[in-house]
Amino acid sequence: MRGFWRISIFLLALIGFAVARAPARLFAPPPSDQLSYSSVDGTIWNAILRDAVIAGARAGDVSAALRPWPLVSGRAVVDVTAPGPDIRGDAQLDLGLFGDLRIASSTFSVNLSRYLGLGDLADRSTVTDARIAFSRGRCTSAEGVAETDVFVLAARELQAGEGLLLRGGLMCAGVDARLRVTGERDAETLAAQADVSSDGRGTWSIMIQTDKAAVAAIAATRGFTLDSEADVLKREGAFRWRR
């Protein structure tokens, strides 16, 4: 019996060593319409997705470092860093049993102009001090500060007058976590929001309320349609933020 346990421990150690040294490409998510990359380097502990593109936005060489010790308590904690240029920042993903998930980021920025098909306006769209928690598939807490100047730069580029700087933050909205920013001036209101679920699904929408015919005409050429019930111009879509 003692010999059996020695052999078992040896085999487990051998398997553990093999997994620890396994190339990251064996565990990397498959390319899709929402995620592409040129190659995967490193191991499961320190992986790099080269030339990553997420939902059409360039994230660069994204590094993902898996912390070993939380695995002992049944949690997978991954530190992710994206150098950009379109998606830039750091985040920590903490995935537990029963689908519990915590996300933290000190700073995160996205080039929304490219994602929205407005060209490369070098906008500053940031989220700082973000903290999101899901428990059993429901958002239990969400906080953080958000700001974007993409519509200021878009209005300037399209010669549609003075655009609005949008500010807001993170909150729970039902089972989802919501990022919402708004801006208002005179008779014009602009709101943008994104809802994300713990299973990786997400939706986004932009709503414009204006009495300026020129702004409405330009919005129509950019995919906005009239929501007659809410009396707003609206554009919306869906995405996946994780597999």
VENBELTA-V540134 format. One record per run of one state. SS is the DSSP state (H for helix, E for strand, L for the rest). FROM is the first residue (numbers start at 0). TO is the last residue. If there is no record, write none. Layout:
ss;from;to
SS;FROM;TO
SS;FROM;TO
This chain:
ss;from;to
L;0;0
H;1;20
L;21;21
E;22;22
H;23;25
L;26;33
E;34;35
L;36;37
E;38;42
L;43;44
E;45;53
L;54;55
E;56;66
L;67;67
H;68;72
L;73;74
E;75;82
L;83;85
E;86;94
L;95;95
H;96;98
L;99;99
E;100;109
L;110;110
H;111;114
L;115;123
E;124;134
L;135;136
E;137;147
L;148;148
H;149;156
L;157;164
E;165;172
L;173;174
E;175;184
L;185;186
E;187;195
L;196;199
E;200;208
L;209;211
H;212;220
L;221;223
E;224;226
L;227;230
E;231;239
L;240;242
